[in-house]
Amino acid sequence: MVKVLLFGQLAEICGQRLLMLDLPDTQSVSARLSAAFPGFEKQVFAIAVNQQLVSENTALSAGDELALMPPYSGG
């Protein structure tokens, strides 16, 4: 099971800020959320696993915390 934290527009699309997902090895989080929530597939977001920014191809393990964050800027 993977804990998924959603922020900003992503949380609005999904209607919640926290999801617990049990993912098969062949399905990505993005594919799962795109299938479940219309409009998710059009979103751009940064990905953090266990509070470290990562690429979208990073493998997940049971118990990981995944945060999906819309683009941000600032100084």
C-alpha positions in Angstrom: 0.0 0.0 0.0 1.3 3.5 -0.9 0.1 6.7 0.8 -0.5 9.4 -1.8 -0.7 13.1 -0.7 -2.4 15.4 -3.2 -2.0 19.2 -3.2 -3.7 22.1 -5.0 -5.6 21.4 -8.1 -4.8 17.7 -7.9 -6.6 17.4 -4.5 -9.6 19.3 -6.0 -9.8 16.9 -9.0 -9.6 13.9 -6.7 -11.9 15.4 -4.1 -9.5 14.5 -1.3 -6.0 15.2 -0.1 -5.0 11.7 0.9 -5.4 8.3 -0.9 -4.2 4.9 0.1 -3.4 2.9 -3.1 -2.6 -0.8 -3.5 -0.8 -0.8 -6.9 0.0 -3.8 -9.0 3.6 -3.8 -10.3 2.5 -3.0 -13.8 0.4 0.1 -13.0 1.7 3.6 -12.3 0.1 5.9 -9.8 -0.6 8.4 -12.6 -2.3 5.7 -14.7 -4.4 4.7 -11.7 -5.5 8.2 -10.9 -6.1 9.1 -14.5 -8.5 6.2 -14.9 -10.3 7.0 -11.6 -10.5 10.8 -11.9 -11.3 12.6 -15.2 -9.0 15.5 -15.8 -6.1 14.1 -13.8 -4.2 13.0 -17.0 -3.9 16.6 -18.1 -2.2 17.8 -15.0 1.5 18.6 -14.5 3.0 17.9 -11.2 6.2 17.4 -9.2 6.7 14.1 -7.4 8.3 13.4 -4.1 8.7 9.9 -2.5 9.4 9.9 1.2 10.0 13.7 1.1 12.6 13.5 -1.7 11.9 14.9 -5.2 12.1 12.1 -7.8 11.4 11.4 -11.5 8.1 9.8 -12.6 9.9 6.5 -13.3 11.0 6.0 -9.7 9.9 2.6 -8.3 7.7 2.5 -5.3 7.7 0.1 -2.4 4.9 -0.8 0.0 4.8 1.8 2.8 6.2 4.7 0.7 4.7 8.2 1.0 4.1 9.8 -2.4 3.4 13.5 -2.7 2.0 14.9 -5.9 2.4 18.7 -6.1 1.4 21.2 -8.8 4.1 23.4 -10.3 5.3 26.1 -7.9 7.6 29.1 -8.1 8.9 31.7 -5.8 12.1 32.9 -4.3 
